[in-house]
């Protein structure tokens, strides 16, 4: 398990008929899952929200626990975090592939 991955997004809030977009940062951990064995069931990869906050200048503004709890269970947010993780993984694989190709050209 690794921790401390940051994902930046925004939440929409409607107040008195006016919609506001508030940028927020979600810190989450990644759980790689488990393929399973004859005695242990498999577990798919998953993410766990650790912290949700907004920035006011350089100061963290934490959302109320009720809102954080609801966001942490939101399937759209969980899906976005899983997608963010896969994007990171693909970028790392592409960078590694480019590095190896460059080394082969140099040799």
HELIX and SHEET records of a PDB file:
HELIX    1   1 UNK A   65  UNK A   72  1                                   8    
HELIX    2   2 UNK A   75  UNK A  106  1                                  32    
SHEET    1   A 4 UNK A   2  UNK A  15  0                                        
SHEET    2   A 4 UNK A  18  UNK A  31 -1                                        
SHEET    3   A 4 UNK A  46  UNK A  56 -1                                        
SHEET    4   A 4 UNK A  59  UNK A  62 -1                                        
END                                                                             
